[in-house]
């Protein structure tokens, strides 16, 4: 599964980083990104209830193929992703 997600991130070339979302706005944000072609989302762990928001997306945005990732910062270099 990790390799599939890593390959998807590299193939996509874009990861939408979402900070400070909440239960009211996370679904519209995720849907808009998905419809716009961005299918890889990162919800930062600084976001209150980050894990709950991820589960909410999985439950309510099932028609879009969206990947949600949690990558420790120290591992980004190994993925050859420009994150600056």
PDB file of N, CA, C and O in Angstrom:
ATOM      1  N   UNK A   1       0.821  -1.199   0.000  1.00  0.00           N
ATOM      2  CA  UNK A   1       0.000   0.000   0.000  1.00  0.00           C
ATOM      3  C   UNK A   1       0.861   1.257   0.000  1.00  0.00           C
ATOM      4  O   UNK A   1       0.545   2.217  -0.703  1.00  0.00           O
ATOM      5  N   UNK A   2       1.945   1.268   0.778  1.00  0.00           N
ATOM      6  CA  UNK A   2       2.831   2.436   0.829  1.00  0.00           C
ATOM      7  C   UNK A   2       3.386   2.739  -0.553  1.00  0.00           C
ATOM      8  O   UNK A   2       3.427   3.902  -0.956  1.00  0.00           O
ATOM      9  N   UNK A   3       3.816   1.710  -1.291  1.00  0.00           N
ATOM     10  CA  UNK A   3       4.383   1.935  -2.621  1.00  0.00           C
ATOM     11  C   UNK A   3       3.331   2.475  -3.588  1.00  0.00           C
ATOM     12  O   UNK A   3       3.639   3.323  -4.425  1.00  0.00           O
ATOM     13  N   UNK A   4       2.103   1.994  -3.479  1.00  0.00           N
ATOM     14  CA  UNK A   4       1.027   2.482  -4.339  1.00  0.00           C
ATOM     15  C   UNK A   4       0.804   3.969  -4.078  1.00  0.00           C
ATOM     16  O   UNK A   4       0.702   4.760  -5.016  1.00  0.00           O
ATOM     17  N   UNK A   5       0.729   4.341  -2.821  1.00  0.00           N
ATOM     18  CA  UNK A   5       0.505   5.738  -2.473  1.00  0.00           C
ATOM     19  C   UNK A   5       1.699   6.587  -2.874  1.00  0.00           C
ATOM     20  O   UNK A   5       1.525   7.683  -3.406  1.00  0.00           O
ATOM     21  N   UNK A   6       2.904   6.099  -2.628  1.00  0.00           N
ATOM     22  CA  UNK A   6       4.104   6.834  -3.025  1.00  0.00           C
ATOM     23  C   UNK A   6       4.120   7.045  -4.529  1.00  0.00           C
ATOM     24  O   UNK A   6       4.417   8.144  -4.998  1.00  0.00           O
ATOM     25  N   UNK A   7       3.806   6.011  -5.284  1.00  0.00           N
ATOM     26  CA  UNK A   7       3.754   6.132  -6.743  1.00  0.00           C
ATOM     27  C   UNK A   7       2.701   7.145  -7.169  1.00  0.00           C
ATOM     28  O   UNK A   7       2.928   7.924  -8.094  1.00  0.00           O
ATOM     29  N   UNK A   8       1.556   7.141  -6.505  1.00  0.00           N
ATOM     30  CA  UNK A   8       0.481   8.076  -6.825  1.00  0.00           C
ATOM     31  C   UNK A   8       0.914   9.512  -6.562  1.00  0.00           C
ATOM     32  O   UNK A   8       0.616  10.405  -7.356  1.00  0.00           O
ATOM     33  N   UNK A   9       1.607   9.739  -5.465  1.00  0.00           N
ATOM     34  CA  UNK A   9       2.082  11.085  -5.140  1.00  0.00           C
ATOM     35  C   UNK A   9       3.057  11.566  -6.201  1.00  0.00           C
ATOM     36  O   UNK A   9       2.954  12.696  -6.678  1.00  0.00           O
ATOM     37  N   UNK A  10       3.990  10.722  -6.568  1.00  0.00           N
ATOM     38  CA  UNK A  10       4.992  11.090  -7.571  1.00  0.00           C
ATOM     39  C   UNK A  10       4.327  11.317  -8.923  1.00  0.00           C
ATOM     40  O   UNK A  10       4.655  12.278  -9.619  1.00  0.00           O
ATOM     41  N   UNK A  11       3.396  10.442  -9.304  1.00  0.00           N
ATOM     42  CA  UNK A  11       2.684  10.570 -10.584  1.00  0.00           C
ATOM     43  C   UNK A  11       1.875  11.869 -10.640  1.00  0.00           C
ATOM     44  O   UNK A  11       1.884  12.577 -11.647  1.00  0.00           O
ATOM     45  N   UNK A  12       1.190  12.164  -9.562  1.00  0.00           N
ATOM     46  CA  UNK A  12       0.347  13.355  -9.502  1.00  0.00           C
ATOM     47  C   UNK A  12       1.177  14.630  -9.533  1.00  0.00           C
ATOM     48  O   UNK A  12       0.848  15.582 -10.240  1.00  0.00           O
ATOM     49  N   UNK A  13       2.247  14.637  -8.765  1.00  0.00           N
ATOM     50  CA  UNK A  13       3.094  15.820  -8.697  1.00  0.00           C
ATOM     51  C   UNK A  13       2.526  16.932  -7.838  1.00  0.00           C
ATOM     52  O   UNK A  13       3.188  17.949  -7.627  1.00  0.00           O
ATOM     53  N   UNK A  14       1.306  16.758  -7.336  1.00  0.00           N
ATOM     54  CA  UNK A  14       0.663  17.795  -6.531  1.00  0.00           C
ATOM     55  C   UNK A  14       0.055  17.153  -5.292  1.00  0.00           C
ATOM     56  O   UNK A  14      -0.654  16.151  -5.380  1.00  0.00           O
ATOM     57  N   UNK A  15       0.341  17.743  -4.141  1.00  0.00           N
ATOM     58  CA  UNK A  15      -0.299  17.339  -2.899  1.00  0.00           C
ATOM     59  C   UNK A  15      -0.903  18.602  -2.291  1.00  0.00           C
ATOM     60  O   UNK A  15      -0.182  19.554  -1.991  1.00  0.00           O
ATOM     61  N   UNK A  16      -2.209  18.611  -2.113  1.00  0.00           N
ATOM     62  CA  UNK A  16      -2.865  19.750  -1.464  1.00  0.00           C
ATOM     63  C   UNK A  16      -2.695  19.590   0.040  1.00  0.00           C
ATOM     64  O   UNK A  16      -3.120  18.588   0.616  1.00  0.00           O
ATOM     65  N   UNK A  17      -2.082  20.567   0.665  1.00  0.00           N
ATOM     66  CA  UNK A  17      -1.877  20.545   2.112  1.00  0.00           C
ATOM     67  C   UNK A  17      -2.981  21.389   2.741  1.00  0.00           C
ATOM     68  O   UNK A  17      -3.119  22.579   2.460  1.00  0.00           O
ATOM     69  N   UNK A  18      -3.757  20.743   3.596  1.00  0.00           N
ATOM     70  CA  UNK A  18      -4.904  21.407   4.219  1.00  0.00           C
ATOM     71  C   UNK A  18      -4.596  21.619   5.695  1.00  0.00           C
ATOM     72  O   UNK A  18      -4.301  20.677   6.431  1.00  0.00           O
ATOM     73  N   UNK A  19      -4.671  22.869   6.102  1.00  0.00           N
ATOM     74  CA  UNK A  19      -4.426  23.227   7.503  1.00  0.00           C
ATOM     75  C   UNK A  19      -5.658  23.937   8.056  1.00  0.00           C
ATOM     76  O   UNK A  19      -6.295  24.737   7.371  1.00  0.00           O
ATOM     77  N   UNK A  20      -5.972  23.630   9.291  1.00  0.00           N
ATOM     78  CA  UNK A  20      -7.021  24.367   9.984  1.00  0.00           C
ATOM     79  C   UNK A  20      -8.436  24.107   9.500  1.00  0.00           C
ATOM     80  O   UNK A  20      -9.332  24.907   9.769  1.00  0.00           O
ATOM     81  N   UNK A  21      -8.656  23.020   8.801  1.00  0.00           N
ATOM     82  CA  UNK A  21     -10.015  22.688   8.345  1.00  0.00           C
ATOM     83  C   UNK A  21     -10.850  22.220   9.534  1.00  0.00           C
ATOM     84  O   UNK A  21     -10.326  21.908  10.603  1.00  0.00           O
ATOM     85  N   UNK A  22     -12.156  22.182   9.319  1.00  0.00           N
ATOM     86  CA  UNK A  22     -13.047  21.677  10.362  1.00  0.00           C
ATOM     87  C   UNK A  22     -14.154  20.848   9.716  1.00  0.00           C
ATOM     88  O   UNK A  22     -14.193  20.679   8.497  1.00  0.00           O
ATOM     89  N   UNK A  23     -15.054  20.335  10.558  1.00  0.00           N
ATOM     90  CA  UNK A  23     -16.109  19.461  10.055  1.00  0.00           C
ATOM     91  C   UNK A  23     -17.017  20.158   9.044  1.00  0.00           C
ATOM     92  O   UNK A  23     -17.591  19.497   8.179  1.00  0.00           O
ATOM     93  N   UNK A  24     -17.154  21.459   9.136  1.00  0.00           N
ATOM     94  CA  UNK A  24     -18.050  22.192   8.243  1.00  0.00           C
ATOM     95  C   UNK A  24     -17.447  22.443   6.863  1.00  0.00           C
ATOM     96  O   UNK A  24     -18.175  22.486   5.871  1.00  0.00           O
ATOM     97  N   UNK A  25     -16.121  22.609   6.789  1.00  0.00           N
ATOM     98  CA  UNK A  25     -15.551  22.978   5.489  1.00  0.00           C
ATOM     99  C   UNK A  25     -14.676  21.919   4.828  1.00  0.00           C
ATOM    100  O   UNK A  25     -14.273  22.099   3.679  1.00  0.00           O
ATOM    101  N   UNK A  26     -14.374  20.828   5.512  1.00  0.00           N
ATOM    102  CA  UNK A  26     -13.448  19.845   4.935  1.00  0.00           C
ATOM    103  C   UNK A  26     -14.045  19.141   3.712  1.00  0.00           C
ATOM    104  O   UNK A  26     -13.329  18.893   2.742  1.00  0.00           O
ATOM    105  N   UNK A  27     -15.325  18.819   3.737  1.00  0.00           N
ATOM    106  CA  UNK A  27     -15.934  18.117   2.604  1.00  0.00           C
ATOM    107  C   UNK A  27     -15.991  19.010   1.368  1.00  0.00           C
ATOM    108  O   UNK A  27     -15.593  18.564   0.291  1.00  0.00           O
ATOM    109  N   UNK A  28     -16.471  20.260   1.474  1.00  0.00           N
ATOM    110  CA  UNK A  28     -16.420  21.123   0.286  1.00  0.00           C
ATOM    111  C   UNK A  28     -14.993  21.328  -0.238  1.00  0.00           C
ATOM    112  O   UNK A  28     -14.781  21.389  -1.450  1.00  0.00           O
ATOM    113  N   UNK A  29     -14.030  21.434   0.656  1.00  0.00           N
ATOM    114  CA  UNK A  29     -12.630  21.586   0.230  1.00  0.00           C
ATOM    115  C   UNK A  29     -12.180  20.345  -0.531  1.00  0.00           C
ATOM    116  O   UNK A  29     -11.635  20.453  -1.629  1.00  0.00           O
ATOM    117  N   UNK A  30     -12.406  19.170   0.046  1.00  0.00           N
ATOM    118  CA  UNK A  30     -11.965  17.918  -0.585  1.00  0.00           C
ATOM    119  C   UNK A  30     -12.657  17.704  -1.930  1.00  0.00           C
ATOM    120  O   UNK A  30     -12.017  17.300  -2.901  1.00  0.00           O
ATOM    121  N   UNK A  31     -13.968  17.975  -1.989  1.00  0.00           N
ATOM    122  CA  UNK A  31     -14.692  17.803  -3.253  1.00  0.00           C
ATOM    123  C   UNK A  31     -14.180  18.763  -4.321  1.00  0.00           C
ATOM    124  O   UNK A  31     -13.980  18.361  -5.467  1.00  0.00           O
ATOM    125  N   UNK A  32     -13.967  20.017  -3.961  1.00  0.00           N
ATOM    126  CA  UNK A  32     -13.485  21.001  -4.931  1.00  0.00           C
ATOM    127  C   UNK A  32     -12.110  20.615  -5.457  1.00  0.00           C
ATOM    128  O   UNK A  32     -11.852  20.727  -6.655  1.00  0.00           O
ATOM    129  N   UNK A  33     -11.235  20.165  -4.580  1.00  0.00           N
ATOM    130  CA  UNK A  33      -9.909  19.729  -5.020  1.00  0.00           C
ATOM    131  C   UNK A  33     -10.020  18.518  -5.937  1.00  0.00           C
ATOM    132  O   UNK A  33      -9.364  18.463  -6.977  1.00  0.00           O
ATOM    133  N   UNK A  34     -10.852  17.545  -5.554  1.00  0.00           N
ATOM    134  CA  UNK A  34     -11.014  16.342  -6.367  1.00  0.00           C
ATOM    135  C   UNK A  34     -11.580  16.645  -7.746  1.00  0.00           C
ATOM    136  O   UNK A  34     -11.088  16.128  -8.749  1.00  0.00           O
ATOM    137  N   UNK A  35     -12.611  17.479  -7.800  1.00  0.00           N
ATOM    138  CA  UNK A  35     -13.205  17.860  -9.080  1.00  0.00           C
ATOM    139  C   UNK A  35     -12.190  18.623  -9.930  1.00  0.00           C
ATOM    140  O   UNK A  35     -12.187  18.509 -11.155  1.00  0.00           O
ATOM    141  N   UNK A  36     -11.334  19.396  -9.275  1.00  0.00           N
ATOM    142  CA  UNK A  36     -10.304  20.152  -9.986  1.00  0.00           C
ATOM    143  C   UNK A  36      -9.099  19.329 -10.390  1.00  0.00           C
ATOM    144  O   UNK A  36      -8.164  19.852 -10.997  1.00  0.00           O
ATOM    145  N   UNK A  37      -9.111  18.040 -10.056  1.00  0.00           N
ATOM    146  CA  UNK A  37      -8.031  17.158 -10.483  1.00  0.00           C
ATOM    147  C   UNK A  37      -6.955  16.899  -9.452  1.00  0.00           C
ATOM    148  O   UNK A  37      -6.016  16.147  -9.710  1.00  0.00           O
ATOM    149  N   UNK A  38      -7.080  17.511  -8.290  1.00  0.00           N
ATOM    150  CA  UNK A  38      -6.110  17.259  -7.220  1.00  0.00           C
ATOM    151  C   UNK A  38      -6.654  16.113  -6.385  1.00  0.00           C
ATOM    152  O   UNK A  38      -7.657  16.266  -5.688  1.00  0.00           O
ATOM    153  N   UNK A  39      -5.991  14.963  -6.457  1.00  0.00           N
ATOM    154  CA  UNK A  39      -6.530  13.789  -5.775  1.00  0.00           C
ATOM    155  C   UNK A  39      -5.664  13.296  -4.626  1.00  0.00           C
ATOM    156  O   UNK A  39      -5.898  12.211  -4.094  1.00  0.00           O
ATOM    157  N   UNK A  40      -4.675  14.076  -4.241  1.00  0.00           N
ATOM    158  CA  UNK A  40      -3.845  13.697  -3.103  1.00  0.00           C
ATOM    159  C   UNK A  40      -3.890  14.830  -2.090  1.00  0.00           C
ATOM    160  O   UNK A  40      -3.465  15.949  -2.375  1.00  0.00           O
ATOM    161  N   UNK A  41      -4.408  14.531  -0.908  1.00  0.00           N
ATOM    162  CA  UNK A  41      -4.577  15.530   0.136  1.00  0.00           C
ATOM    163  C   UNK A  41      -3.749  15.169   1.353  1.00  0.00           C
ATOM    164  O   UNK A  41      -3.608  13.997   1.704  1.00  0.00           O
ATOM    165  N   UNK A  42      -3.215  16.176   1.979  1.00  0.00           N
ATOM    166  CA  UNK A  42      -2.571  15.991   3.280  1.00  0.00           C
ATOM    167  C   UNK A  42      -3.292  16.894   4.254  1.00  0.00           C
ATOM    168  O   UNK A  42      -3.362  18.106   4.055  1.00  0.00           O
ATOM    169  N   UNK A  43      -3.825  16.309   5.298  1.00  0.00           N
ATOM    170  CA  UNK A  43      -4.415  17.093   6.374  1.00  0.00           C
ATOM    171  C   UNK A  43      -3.379  17.105   7.481  1.00  0.00           C
ATOM    172  O   UNK A  43      -3.062  16.065   8.057  1.00  0.00           O
ATOM    173  N   UNK A  44      -2.855  18.280   7.776  1.00  0.00           N
ATOM    174  CA  UNK A  44      -1.761  18.356   8.740  1.00  0.00           C
ATOM    175  C   UNK A  44      -2.237  17.923  10.119  1.00  0.00           C
ATOM    176  O   UNK A  44      -3.388  18.135  10.497  1.00  0.00           O
ATOM    177  N   UNK A  45      -1.325  17.315  10.851  1.00  0.00           N
ATOM    178  CA  UNK A  45      -1.696  16.844  12.180  1.00  0.00           C
ATOM    179  C   UNK A  45      -1.869  17.994  13.158  1.00  0.00           C
ATOM    180  O   UNK A  45      -2.374  17.792  14.262  1.00  0.00           O
ATOM    181  N   UNK A  46      -1.456  19.206  12.769  1.00  0.00           N
ATOM    182  CA  UNK A  46      -1.726  20.372  13.607  1.00  0.00           C
ATOM    183  C   UNK A  46      -3.204  20.753  13.562  1.00  0.00           C
ATOM    184  O   UNK A  46      -3.696  21.470  14.433  1.00  0.00           O
ATOM    185  N   UNK A  47      -3.900  20.269  12.544  1.00  0.00           N
ATOM    186  CA  UNK A  47      -5.328  20.543  12.405  1.00  0.00           C
ATOM    187  C   UNK A  47      -6.085  19.805  13.505  1.00  0.00           C
ATOM    188  O   UNK A  47      -5.932  18.592  13.649  1.00  0.00           O
ATOM    189  N   UNK A  48      -6.900  20.522  14.285  1.00  0.00           N
ATOM    190  CA  UNK A  48      -7.673  19.837  15.323  1.00  0.00           C
ATOM    191  C   UNK A  48      -8.527  18.718  14.717  1.00  0.00           C
ATOM    192  O   UNK A  48      -9.152  18.894  13.671  1.00  0.00           O
ATOM    193  N   UNK A  49      -8.541  17.587  15.381  1.00  0.00           N
ATOM    194  CA  UNK A  49      -9.329  16.421  14.962  1.00  0.00           C
ATOM    195  C   UNK A  49      -8.941  15.926  13.571  1.00  0.00           C
ATOM    196  O   UNK A  49      -9.806  15.498  12.806  1.00  0.00           O
ATOM    197  N   UNK A  50      -7.664  15.977  13.235  1.00  0.00           N
ATOM    198  CA  UNK A  50      -7.192  15.611  11.890  1.00  0.00           C
ATOM    199  C   UNK A  50      -7.650  14.212  11.480  1.00  0.00           C
ATOM    200  O   UNK A  50      -8.134  14.021  10.365  1.00  0.00           O
ATOM    201  N   UNK A  51      -7.502  13.247  12.360  1.00  0.00           N
ATOM    202  CA  UNK A  51      -7.871  11.872  12.014  1.00  0.00           C
ATOM    203  C   UNK A  51      -9.379  11.769  11.800  1.00  0.00           C
ATOM    204  O   UNK A  51      -9.820  11.083  10.878  1.00  0.00           O
ATOM    205  N   UNK A  52     -10.165  12.431  12.623  1.00  0.00           N
ATOM    206  CA  UNK A  52     -11.622  12.425  12.441  1.00  0.00           C
ATOM    207  C   UNK A  52     -12.011  13.041  11.104  1.00  0.00           C
ATOM    208  O   UNK A  52     -12.934  12.563  10.444  1.00  0.00           O
ATOM    209  N   UNK A  53     -11.311  14.101  10.700  1.00  0.00           N
ATOM    210  CA  UNK A  53     -11.605  14.737   9.416  1.00  0.00           C
ATOM    211  C   UNK A  53     -11.270  13.806   8.261  1.00  0.00           C
ATOM    212  O   UNK A  53     -11.993  13.761   7.266  1.00  0.00           O
ATOM    213  N   UNK A  54     -10.176  13.061   8.391  1.00  0.00           N
ATOM    214  CA  UNK A  54      -9.815  12.097   7.347  1.00  0.00           C
ATOM    215  C   UNK A  54     -10.896  11.035   7.203  1.00  0.00           C
ATOM    216  O   UNK A  54     -11.291  10.691   6.089  1.00  0.00           O
ATOM    217  N   UNK A  55     -11.369  10.522   8.319  1.00  0.00           N
ATOM    218  CA  UNK A  55     -12.434   9.514   8.278  1.00  0.00           C
ATOM    219  C   UNK A  55     -13.711  10.093   7.676  1.00  0.00           C
ATOM    220  O   UNK A  55     -14.411   9.410   6.927  1.00  0.00           O
ATOM    221  N   UNK A  56     -14.015  11.340   7.997  1.00  0.00           N
ATOM    222  CA  UNK A  56     -15.193  11.995   7.441  1.00  0.00           C
ATOM    223  C   UNK A  56     -15.095  12.087   5.922  1.00  0.00           C
ATOM    224  O   UNK A  56     -16.078  11.846   5.220  1.00  0.00           O
ATOM    225  N   UNK A  57     -13.921  12.432   5.415  1.00  0.00           N
ATOM    226  CA  UNK A  57     -13.729  12.494   3.962  1.00  0.00           C
ATOM    227  C   UNK A  57     -13.966  11.125   3.339  1.00  0.00           C
ATOM    228  O   UNK A  57     -14.673  11.012   2.338  1.00  0.00           O
ATOM    229  N   UNK A  58     -13.379  10.082   3.925  1.00  0.00           N
ATOM    230  CA  UNK A  58     -13.564   8.735   3.381  1.00  0.00           C
ATOM    231  C   UNK A  58     -15.035   8.345   3.344  1.00  0.00           C
ATOM    232  O   UNK A  58     -15.482   7.703   2.394  1.00  0.00           O
ATOM    233  N   UNK A  59     -15.788   8.725   4.369  1.00  0.00           N
ATOM    234  CA  UNK A  59     -17.201   8.358   4.442  1.00  0.00           C
ATOM    235  C   UNK A  59     -18.066   9.145   3.461  1.00  0.00           C
ATOM    236  O   UNK A  59     -18.995   8.587   2.877  1.00  0.00           O
ATOM    237  N   UNK A  60     -17.778  10.423   3.273  1.00  0.00           N
ATOM    238  CA  UNK A  60     -18.688  11.299   2.538  1.00  0.00           C
ATOM    239  C   UNK A  60     -18.257  11.651   1.119  1.00  0.00           C
ATOM    240  O   UNK A  60     -19.052  12.193   0.351  1.00  0.00           O
ATOM    241  N   UNK A  61     -17.030  11.357   0.766  1.00  0.00           N
ATOM    242  CA  UNK A  61     -16.540  11.713  -0.569  1.00  0.00           C
ATOM    243  C   UNK A  61     -16.144  10.440  -1.298  1.00  0.00           C
ATOM    244  O   UNK A  61     -15.116  10.399  -1.974  1.00  0.00           O
ATOM    245  N   UNK A  62     -16.947   9.420  -1.164  1.00  0.00           N
ATOM    246  CA  UNK A  62     -16.627   8.128  -1.744  1.00  0.00           C
ATOM    247  C   UNK A  62     -16.597   8.087  -3.255  1.00  0.00           C
ATOM    248  O   UNK A  62     -15.937   7.224  -3.834  1.00  0.00           O
ATOM    249  N   UNK A  63     -17.306   9.014  -3.918  1.00  0.00           N
ATOM    250  CA  UNK A  63     -17.350   8.969  -5.373  1.00  0.00           C
ATOM    251  C   UNK A  63     -16.058   9.469  -6.008  1.00  0.00           C
ATOM    252  O   UNK A  63     -15.810   9.205  -7.185  1.00  0.00           O
ATOM    253  N   UNK A  64     -15.244  10.174  -5.263  1.00  0.00           N
ATOM    254  CA  UNK A  64     -13.961  10.650  -5.776  1.00  0.00           C
ATOM    255  C   UNK A  64     -12.854   9.750  -5.254  1.00  0.00           C
ATOM    256  O   UNK A  64     -12.911   9.275  -4.120  1.00  0.00           O
ATOM    257  N   UNK A  65     -11.862   9.521  -6.074  1.00  0.00           N
ATOM    258  CA  UNK A  65     -10.714   8.736  -5.622  1.00  0.00           C
ATOM    259  C   UNK A  65      -9.699   9.707  -5.039  1.00  0.00           C
ATOM    260  O   UNK A  65      -8.912  10.318  -5.762  1.00  0.00           O
ATOM    261  N   UNK A  66      -9.733   9.833  -3.730  1.00  0.00           N
ATOM    262  CA  UNK A  66      -8.860  10.773  -3.040  1.00  0.00           C
ATOM    263  C   UNK A  66      -7.959   9.989  -2.099  1.00  0.00           C
ATOM    264  O   UNK A  66      -8.414   9.102  -1.376  1.00  0.00           O
ATOM    265  N   UNK A  67      -6.689  10.325  -2.118  1.00  0.00           N
ATOM    266  CA  UNK A  67      -5.717   9.716  -1.223  1.00  0.00           C
ATOM    267  C   UNK A  67      -5.397  10.720  -0.135  1.00  0.00           C
ATOM    268  O   UNK A  67      -5.149  11.892  -0.417  1.00  0.00           O
ATOM    269  N   UNK A  68      -5.403  10.272   1.082  1.00  0.00           N
ATOM    270  CA  UNK A  68      -5.035  11.138   2.195  1.00  0.00           C
ATOM    271  C   UNK A  68      -3.758  10.569   2.779  1.00  0.00           C
ATOM    272  O   UNK A  68      -3.661   9.370   3.044  1.00  0.00           O
ATOM    273  N   UNK A  69      -2.784  11.434   2.978  1.00  0.00           N
ATOM    274  CA  UNK A  69      -1.481  10.940   3.399  1.00  0.00           C
ATOM    275  C   UNK A  69      -1.044  11.555   4.712  1.00  0.00           C
ATOM    276  O   UNK A  69      -1.386  12.691   5.042  1.00  0.00           O
ATOM    277  N   UNK A  70      -0.292  10.784   5.433  1.00  0.00           N
ATOM    278  CA  UNK A  70       0.429  11.252   6.604  1.00  0.00           C
ATOM    279  C   UNK A  70       1.869  10.827   6.400  1.00  0.00           C
ATOM    280  O   UNK A  70       2.192   9.644   6.509  1.00  0.00           O
ATOM    281  N   UNK A  71       2.720  11.765   6.111  1.00  0.00           N
ATOM    282  CA  UNK A  71       4.127  11.447   5.908  1.00  0.00           C
ATOM    283  C   UNK A  71       4.935  12.231   6.925  1.00  0.00           C
ATOM    284  O   UNK A  71       4.883  13.461   6.942  1.00  0.00           O
ATOM    285  N   UNK A  72       5.681  11.539   7.772  1.00  0.00           N
ATOM    286  CA  UNK A  72       6.565  12.287   8.663  1.00  0.00           C
ATOM    287  C   UNK A  72       7.519  13.139   7.829  1.00  0.00           C
ATOM    288  O   UNK A  72       8.056  12.671   6.825  1.00  0.00           O
ATOM    289  N   UNK A  73       7.727  14.369   8.239  1.00  0.00           N
ATOM    290  CA  UNK A  73       8.548  15.323   7.493  1.00  0.00           C
ATOM    291  C   UNK A  73       9.906  14.743   7.127  1.00  0.00           C
ATOM    292  O   UNK A  73      10.417  15.012   6.041  1.00  0.00           O
ATOM    293  N   UNK A  74      10.491  13.960   8.007  1.00  0.00           N
ATOM    294  CA  UNK A  74      11.837  13.432   7.766  1.00  0.00           C
ATOM    295  C   UNK A  74      11.892  12.473   6.581  1.00  0.00           C
ATOM    296  O   UNK A  74      12.981  12.202   6.074  1.00  0.00           O
ATOM    297  N   UNK A  75      10.751  11.949   6.121  1.00  0.00           N
ATOM    298  CA  UNK A  75      10.736  10.998   5.010  1.00  0.00           C
ATOM    299  C   UNK A  75      10.500  11.647   3.644  1.00  0.00           C
ATOM    300  O   UNK A  75      10.606  10.967   2.623  1.00  0.00           O
ATOM    301  N   UNK A  76      10.187  12.926   3.601  1.00  0.00           N
ATOM    302  CA  UNK A  76       9.872  13.562   2.323  1.00  0.00           C
ATOM    303  C   UNK A  76      11.047  13.543   1.358  1.00  0.00           C
ATOM    304  O   UNK A  76      10.846  13.377   0.155  1.00  0.00           O
ATOM    305  N   UNK A  77      12.268  13.708   1.853  1.00  0.00           N
ATOM    306  CA  UNK A  77      13.432  13.701   0.963  1.00  0.00           C
ATOM    307  C   UNK A  77      13.558  12.388   0.211  1.00  0.00           C
ATOM    308  O   UNK A  77      13.966  12.383  -0.951  1.00  0.00           O
ATOM    309  N   UNK A  78      13.217  11.278   0.844  1.00  0.00           N
ATOM    310  CA  UNK A  78      13.355   9.979   0.189  1.00  0.00           C
ATOM    311  C   UNK A  78      12.343   9.799  -0.939  1.00  0.00           C
ATOM    312  O   UNK A  78      12.514   8.913  -1.777  1.00  0.00           O
ATOM    313  N   UNK A  79      11.289  10.621  -0.980  1.00  0.00           N
ATOM    314  CA  UNK A  79      10.284  10.518  -2.036  1.00  0.00           C
ATOM    315  C   UNK A  79      10.605  11.410  -3.230  1.00  0.00           C
ATOM    316  O   UNK A  79       9.890  11.391  -4.232  1.00  0.00           O
ATOM    317  N   UNK A  80      11.680  12.193  -3.127  1.00  0.00           N
ATOM    318  CA  UNK A  80      12.068  13.120  -4.199  1.00  0.00           C
ATOM    319  C   UNK A  80      10.945  14.086  -4.556  1.00  0.00           C
ATOM    320  O   UNK A  80      10.704  14.364  -5.731  1.00  0.00           O
ATOM    321  N   UNK A  81      10.271  14.588  -3.548  1.00  0.00           N
ATOM    322  CA  UNK A  81       9.195  15.554  -3.752  1.00  0.00           C
ATOM    323  C   UNK A  81       9.692  16.917  -3.294  1.00  0.00           C
ATOM    324  O   UNK A  81      10.249  17.051  -2.204  1.00  0.00           O
ATOM    325  N   UNK A  82       9.490  17.919  -4.124  1.00  0.00           N
ATOM    326  CA  UNK A  82       9.851  19.275  -3.743  1.00  0.00           C
ATOM    327  C   UNK A  82       8.743  19.824  -2.865  1.00  0.00           C
ATOM    328  O   UNK A  82       7.661  20.137  -3.363  1.00  0.00           O
ATOM    329  N   UNK A  83       8.986  19.944  -1.590  1.00  0.00           N
ATOM    330  CA  UNK A  83       7.953  20.355  -0.651  1.00  0.00           C
ATOM    331  C   UNK A  83       8.162  21.761  -0.139  1.00  0.00           C
ATOM    332  O   UNK A  83       7.503  22.160   0.821  1.00  0.00           O
ATOM    333  N   UNK A  84       9.048  22.523  -0.739  1.00  0.00           N
ATOM    334  CA  UNK A  84       9.312  23.884  -0.259  1.00  0.00           C
ATOM    335  C   UNK A  84       8.468  24.877  -0.979  1.00  0.00           C
ATOM    336  O   UNK A  84       8.554  26.074  -0.707  1.00  0.00           O
TER     337      UNK A  84
END
